[in-house]
Amino acid sequence: MPSLSMETPHHPHRLDKFEFESTTEVPDSHAWPALAVHDYPSASSPGSESESVPLVDLASTTGDVVAEIGKACEGWGAFQVVGHDATVELLDSLESEARRLFRLPAHRKLGAAKSPGSITGYGLPPISSFFSKRMWSEGFTISGSPVDDARKLWPQDHARFCEVIEEYNKEMKKLAERLMQLMLLSLGLTAQDDQEEEEEYFRDITAALQLNSYPACPEPDRAMGLASHTDSGLLTILHQSSAASGLQLLHSDRWVSVPPVPGALVVIIGDLGHVLSNGRFKSVVHRAVVNRTHHRISAAYLCGPRPDVKVSPIRRPAGRGTRQAYRAVTWREYLGLRAKFFDKAMELLRVDGDVIFDGDDEQKISSGKNGTGCCCAKQNVAVCM
């Protein structure tokens, strides 16, 4: 599996031995202004409608799974999924190993801290550099083999951790490939189209597993677990612990909580998924909030194409007269844009492209102001080498 790396901006926060568990009040370094925490109302606020993130059963024999996924991606940019092959035992083992990691003393975790220019290891949330306040969380990122970083944590006792991580990554890769296949079908590709492109598109899929720890917080209304953001890749598959709800999605200008469902995984569309769908699928803004009593764990499997593969809108997304809205971009290039411009990066990809589907199956190369277009020999997924 190819590794994913990026240039990171100067980090204003020092990775230190801050102990969440022994803190009785939120220090100024972690105290967020009320406007940042309560920037949008909650969907459970008085006078608002209670809404639920769609739940899709991949094992269903009665519903139209492709249509359900397409509707969820367009309306929400996310859904919960059951009927997958990741067992409850595997999910429990992953959470247990993550808790074992984050229970280690600070000096042990700092021994596996991320090195400059690397995304793997222990550290602050990658988006921390864009915020003046620190977040009430810590993380551990794995890309490729977990052995080297795990050995820094447990010189003699890392085998179990590595076995669980490798098994989980294997199951998530299978699930990601299946979900992308269903998403492409929902965008109008035929099964034959999908099969022709699938081998090339998912060969050596690039992925990173982000383990997140959100300790209980003495003043949750003054802290932020993970600030609002979108993910950069095609899609993210998230496992969240059943202890308490913390994930929130921005939907219709309201924060909607995503309660844990036993055995379910949360699928979140990323920025490259938004580009691939020509804007039909939402790259949903989401965040994590903390609570006073429960220590939450989550595991985010962020995946996309190989770093050198260009992604641009597929050529059959929405019928006659559709124009290309985004230029082609590699994941590596887009991560570089995100490192500099964060939530403004997507706007740098927008183009005023030529018609890419005119009803006669004719395609034209996009000619945007912000970069060159991308075309393919095949008339389906627009991926160029």
C-alpha positions as CSV (number, residue, x, y, z in Angstrom):
1,M,0.0,0.0,0.0
2,P,1.5,3.4,-1.0
3,S,2.3,5.8,1.8
4,L,0.6,9.1,2.1
5,S,2.7,12.1,3.0
6,M,2.3,15.9,2.9
7,E,4.0,19.1,3.6
8,T,2.7,20.4,7.0
9,P,2.6,24.0,8.0
10,H,4.4,25.4,11.1
11,H,2.5,24.1,14.1
12,P,1.7,26.7,16.7
13,H,1.0,24.1,19.4
14,R,3.8,22.2,21.1
15,L,3.3,18.5,21.7
16,D,3.8,18.2,25.5
17,K,2.9,16.0,28.5
18,F,-0.6,17.5,29.0
19,E,-2.5,15.0,31.1
20,F,-6.3,15.2,30.4
21,E,-7.3,12.8,33.1
22,S,-5.8,14.8,36.0
23,T,-7.2,18.1,34.9
24,T,-10.1,19.5,36.9
25,E,-10.8,22.5,34.7
26,V,-10.2,23.5,31.1
27,P,-7.1,25.6,30.9
28,D,-7.0,28.7,28.7
29,S,-4.9,26.8,26.1
30,H,-7.9,24.5,25.5
31,A,-10.8,26.9,26.2
32,W,-12.7,27.7,23.0
33,P,-14.9,30.8,22.7
34,A,-18.6,30.1,22.9
35,L,-19.1,31.3,19.3
36,A,-16.8,28.6,18.0
37,V,-18.5,25.8,20.0
38,H,-22.1,27.1,19.4
39,D,-21.6,28.5,15.9
40,Y,-24.7,26.6,14.6
41,P,-27.7,25.4,16.6
42,S,-28.2,21.7,17.4
43,A,-30.9,19.8,15.6
44,S,-32.2,18.9,19.0
45,S,-32.7,22.5,20.0
46,P,-36.2,23.7,20.8
47,G,-38.2,24.4,17.7
48,S,-36.0,22.4,15.4
49,E,-36.8,19.1,13.7
50,S,-35.0,16.0,14.9
51,E,-33.2,14.3,12.0
52,S,-31.3,11.1,11.7
53,V,-28.4,10.2,9.5
54,P,-29.5,7.5,7.0
55,L,-28.8,3.9,7.9
56,V,-28.0,1.5,5.0
57,D,-28.0,-2.3,5.3
58,L,-25.6,-3.7,2.7
59,A,-27.1,-7.2,3.3
60,S,-30.7,-6.1,2.5
61,T,-32.5,-8.2,0.0
62,T,-35.6,-5.9,-0.2
63,G,-34.3,-2.4,-0.6
64,D,-32.4,-0.7,-3.4
65,V,-29.0,-0.3,-1.7
66,V,-27.5,1.7,-4.6
67,A,-30.4,4.2,-4.5
68,E,-30.2,4.5,-0.7
69,I,-26.5,5.2,-0.8
70,G,-26.9,7.8,-3.6
71,K,-29.7,9.6,-1.8
72,A,-27.6,9.6,1.5
73,C,-24.5,10.9,-0.3
74,E,-26.4,13.7,-2.0
75,G,-28.6,14.7,0.9
76,W,-26.2,14.2,3.8
77,G,-22.7,13.4,2.6
78,A,-22.8,10.6,5.1
79,F,-24.6,7.5,6.3
80,Q,-24.3,4.7,8.7
81,V,-23.8,1.2,7.3
82,V,-24.5,-2.3,8.6
83,G,-24.4,-5.6,6.9
84,H,-20.7,-5.4,6.3
85,D,-18.1,-8.1,7.1
86,A,-16.3,-6.4,10.0
87,T,-17.4,-8.4,13.0
88,V,-18.3,-7.0,16.3
89,E,-15.4,-8.9,17.8
90,L,-13.0,-7.1,15.5
91,L,-14.5,-3.7,16.3
92,D,-14.3,-4.4,20.0
93,S,-10.7,-5.6,19.7
94,L,-9.8,-2.4,17.8
95,E,-11.3,-0.2,20.5
96,S,-9.6,-2.2,23.2
97,E,-6.2,-1.8,21.6
98,A,-6.8,1.9,21.0
99,R,-7.6,2.4,24.7
100,R,-4.5,0.4,25.6
101,L,-2.5,2.8,23.5
102,F,-4.0,6.0,24.9
103,R,-3.7,4.8,28.5
104,L,0.1,4.7,28.2
105,P,2.0,7.4,30.2
106,A,2.6,10.6,28.2
107,H,6.3,10.0,27.9
108,R,5.7,6.6,26.3
109,K,3.3,8.1,23.7
110,L,5.7,11.0,23.0
111,G,8.3,8.4,22.2
112,A,6.3,7.5,19.2
113,A,5.5,11.1,18.2
114,K,5.3,12.0,14.5
115,S,8.5,13.1,13.0
116,P,8.7,16.2,10.7
117,G,7.1,15.5,7.3
118,S,5.6,12.2,8.4
119,I,1.9,11.5,9.1
120,T,2.4,8.4,11.2
121,G,2.7,8.2,14.9
122,Y,1.3,10.0,18.0
123,G,0.4,13.6,17.9
124,L,-2.2,16.4,17.8
125,P,-5.0,16.4,15.3
126,P,-3.6,17.3,11.8
127,I,-5.9,20.3,11.6
128,S,-4.7,21.8,14.9
129,S,-2.3,24.2,13.1
130,F,-5.3,26.2,11.8
131,F,-6.7,27.0,15.2
132,S,-5.4,29.2,18.0
133,K,-6.9,26.9,20.7
134,R,-6.0,23.3,21.4
135,M,-8.4,20.5,21.1
136,W,-9.5,18.1,23.8
137,S,-8.2,15.0,22.0
138,E,-5.1,13.1,21.0
139,G,-4.4,10.9,18.1
140,F,-2.3,8.2,16.5
141,T,-2.0,7.8,12.8
142,I,-1.1,4.6,10.9
143,S,-0.3,4.4,7.2
144,G,1.1,1.1,6.0
145,S,2.6,-1.3,8.5
146,P,2.0,-0.4,12.2
147,V,5.1,-2.3,13.4
148,D,7.7,0.4,13.6
149,D,5.6,2.9,15.5
150,A,4.0,0.2,17.7
151,R,7.4,-1.1,18.7
152,K,8.2,2.4,20.1
153,L,5.2,2.1,22.3
154,W,5.6,-1.5,23.4
155,P,9.1,-2.7,22.7
156,Q,8.2,-6.3,23.8
157,D,4.4,-6.3,23.6
158,H,3.3,-4.9,20.3
159,A,2.3,-8.1,18.4
160,R,-1.4,-8.0,19.4
161,F,-1.8,-4.4,18.5
162,C,-0.3,-5.0,15.1
163,E,-2.4,-8.0,14.4
164,V,-5.6,-6.2,15.2
165,I,-4.7,-3.1,13.1
166,E,-3.7,-5.2,10.1
167,E,-6.9,-7.2,10.3
168,Y,-9.0,-4.1,10.6
169,N,-7.3,-2.4,7.7
170,K,-7.9,-5.4,5.6
171,E,-11.6,-5.4,6.3
172,M,-11.9,-1.6,5.8
173,K,-10.1,-1.8,2.4
174,K,-12.6,-4.5,1.3
175,L,-15.5,-2.3,2.5
176,A,-14.2,0.8,0.9
177,E,-13.9,-0.9,-2.4
178,R,-17.4,-2.1,-2.2
179,L,-18.8,1.2,-1.1
180,M,-17.0,3.1,-3.9
181,Q,-18.5,0.5,-6.4
182,L,-22.0,1.2,-5.1
183,M,-21.4,5.0,-5.1
184,L,-20.2,4.9,-8.7
185,L,-23.3,2.9,-9.7
186,S,-25.5,5.5,-8.0
187,L,-23.9,8.2,-10.2
188,G,-25.0,6.4,-13.3
189,L,-22.2,4.1,-14.3
190,T,-23.3,0.7,-15.6
191,A,-22.0,-2.4,-13.9
192,Q,-19.8,-3.1,-16.9
193,D,-18.3,0.4,-16.8
194,D,-17.6,-0.1,-13.1
195,Q,-15.9,-3.4,-13.6
196,E,-13.7,-2.1,-16.3
197,E,-12.4,0.8,-14.2
198,E,-12.4,-0.8,-10.7
199,E,-9.1,-2.8,-11.0
200,E,-7.2,0.3,-12.1
201,Y,-8.9,2.7,-9.8
202,F,-8.5,0.7,-6.6
203,R,-5.1,-0.9,-7.3
204,D,-2.9,-0.2,-4.3
205,I,-5.5,2.0,-2.6
206,T,-4.0,4.6,-0.4
207,A,-5.3,4.8,3.2
208,A,-4.5,6.0,6.7
209,L,-6.0,4.9,9.9
210,Q,-6.5,7.6,12.5
211,L,-7.1,6.5,16.1
212,N,-8.7,9.3,18.1
213,S,-9.0,9.7,21.9
214,Y,-11.5,12.1,23.4
215,P,-11.1,12.0,27.2
216,A,-13.9,13.0,29.6
217,C,-13.8,16.8,30.0
218,P,-14.7,18.8,33.2
219,E,-16.2,21.6,31.2
220,P,-17.4,20.2,27.9
221,D,-19.2,23.5,26.9
222,R,-15.8,25.2,26.8
223,A,-13.8,22.6,24.9
224,M,-13.7,21.1,21.4
225,G,-12.8,17.5,20.7
226,L,-12.1,18.0,17.0
227,A,-12.9,21.3,15.3
228,S,-15.3,21.4,12.3
229,H,-13.7,20.3,9.0
230,T,-14.2,18.1,5.9
231,D,-12.0,15.1,5.1
232,S,-9.7,15.3,2.1
233,G,-10.0,11.8,0.5
234,L,-12.7,10.0,-1.4
235,L,-14.4,8.6,1.7
236,T,-13.9,7.9,5.4
237,I,-15.1,4.9,7.3
238,L,-15.5,5.7,11.0
239,H,-15.9,3.4,13.9
240,Q,-17.0,5.2,17.1
241,S,-17.2,3.7,20.5
242,S,-20.6,3.0,22.0
243,A,-19.8,4.9,25.3
244,A,-21.4,8.2,24.2
245,S,-22.3,10.2,21.1
246,G,-19.7,12.8,20.0
247,L,-19.7,12.9,16.2
248,Q,-21.8,15.7,14.7
249,L,-22.5,16.5,11.1
250,L,-23.5,19.9,9.7
251,H,-26.9,19.4,8.0
252,S,-29.2,22.2,6.9
253,D,-27.2,24.7,9.1
254,R,-27.7,22.5,12.2
255,W,-25.4,20.2,14.0
256,V,-26.8,16.7,14.0
257,S,-25.5,14.1,16.4
258,V,-24.7,10.7,15.0
259,P,-25.5,8.2,17.8
260,P,-23.5,5.0,17.9
261,V,-25.4,2.0,16.4
262,P,-24.2,-1.4,17.5
263,G,-22.1,-2.9,14.7
264,A,-22.6,0.1,12.4
265,L,-19.8,2.2,10.8
266,V,-20.2,5.8,9.7
267,V,-19.3,6.6,6.1
268,I,-18.3,10.2,5.4
269,I,-17.8,11.6,1.9
270,G,-14.5,13.5,1.5
271,D,-13.4,16.4,-0.7
272,L,-12.2,14.1,-3.5
273,G,-15.5,12.3,-3.4
274,H,-17.2,15.6,-3.9
275,V,-14.9,16.3,-6.9
276,L,-15.5,12.8,-8.4
277,S,-19.3,13.3,-8.3
278,N,-18.9,16.8,-9.8
279,G,-20.5,18.2,-6.6
280,R,-23.5,15.9,-6.4
281,F,-22.1,14.1,-3.3
282,K,-21.6,16.4,-0.3
283,S,-18.3,16.7,1.4
284,V,-19.9,17.0,4.8
285,V,-18.5,19.3,7.5
286,H,-18.3,17.4,10.8
287,R,-16.7,17.7,14.2
288,A,-16.4,15.9,17.5
289,V,-17.7,17.2,20.8
290,V,-16.7,16.0,24.3
291,N,-18.7,15.1,27.4
292,R,-18.2,15.2,31.1
293,T,-18.3,11.4,32.0
294,H,-17.2,9.2,29.1
295,H,-13.8,8.7,27.4
296,R,-14.7,8.3,23.7
297,I,-12.6,6.4,21.1
298,S,-13.0,6.6,17.3
299,A,-11.1,5.1,14.4
300,A,-11.2,6.9,11.0
301,Y,-10.2,4.9,7.9
302,L,-9.4,7.7,5.4
303,C,-9.0,6.4,1.9
304,G,-8.5,7.5,-1.7
305,P,-6.6,6.6,-4.9
306,R,-2.8,6.4,-5.2
307,P,-1.2,9.7,-4.4
308,D,-0.2,10.2,-8.1
309,V,-3.6,9.4,-9.6
310,K,-5.6,12.4,-10.8
311,V,-9.3,12.5,-9.9
312,S,-11.8,14.6,-11.8
313,P,-15.6,14.4,-12.2
314,I,-16.9,11.3,-13.8
315,R,-18.3,11.8,-17.3
316,R,-21.8,10.6,-16.8
317,P,-23.0,12.2,-13.6
318,A,-26.2,14.0,-14.3
319,G,-27.5,14.1,-17.9
320,R,-27.6,16.5,-20.7
321,G,-25.6,19.7,-20.4
322,T,-23.7,18.9,-17.3
323,R,-20.6,21.1,-16.9
324,Q,-17.4,20.1,-15.2
325,A,-17.2,22.0,-11.9
326,Y,-13.8,21.0,-10.6
327,R,-10.4,20.5,-12.2
328,A,-8.4,17.3,-11.9
329,V,-6.2,16.9,-8.9
330,T,-4.1,14.2,-7.2
331,W,-4.6,13.5,-3.5
332,R,-1.0,14.5,-2.9
333,E,-1.5,17.9,-4.6
334,Y,-4.8,18.4,-2.7
335,L,-3.2,17.7,0.6
336,G,-0.6,20.4,-0.2
337,L,-3.4,22.8,-0.9
338,R,-5.2,21.9,2.4
339,A,-2.0,22.3,4.3
340,K,-1.8,25.9,3.1
341,F,-5.4,27.0,2.7
342,F,-7.4,24.4,4.8
343,D,-11.2,24.9,4.2
344,K,-10.5,27.3,1.3
345,A,-8.7,24.6,-0.7
346,M,-11.8,23.2,-2.5
347,E,-12.5,26.6,-4.0
348,L,-9.1,26.6,-5.7
349,L,-10.3,23.5,-7.7
350,R,-13.4,25.1,-9.2
351,V,-13.5,25.7,-12.9
352,D,-16.0,26.8,-15.5
353,G,-15.6,23.7,-17.6
354,D,-16.9,22.6,-21.0
355,V,-19.9,20.4,-21.3
356,I,-18.8,16.9,-20.2
357,F,-22.0,15.0,-21.1
358,D,-24.2,16.4,-23.9
359,G,-26.6,13.4,-24.3
360,D,-24.7,11.8,-27.2
361,D,-22.0,10.3,-24.9
362,E,-19.5,12.9,-26.4
363,Q,-16.9,14.2,-24.0
364,K,-14.8,17.3,-24.1
365,I,-11.7,18.2,-22.1
366,S,-12.5,20.7,-19.4
367,S,-10.9,24.1,-19.8
368,G,-11.1,25.9,-16.5
369,K,-9.4,29.0,-15.3
370,N,-7.7,27.3,-12.3
371,G,-5.9,24.5,-14.0
372,T,-5.9,21.9,-16.8
373,G,-8.6,19.4,-17.2
374,C,-8.4,15.6,-17.2
375,C,-9.8,13.2,-19.7
376,C,-9.7,9.4,-20.0
377,A,-9.6,7.0,-22.9
378,K,-12.6,5.3,-21.4
379,Q,-15.9,7.1,-20.9
380,N,-16.4,6.4,-17.2
381,V,-14.4,7.2,-14.1
382,A,-12.2,10.2,-14.9
383,V,-8.9,9.0,-13.5
384,C,-5.6,9.8,-15.3
385,M,-2.1,8.5,-14.5
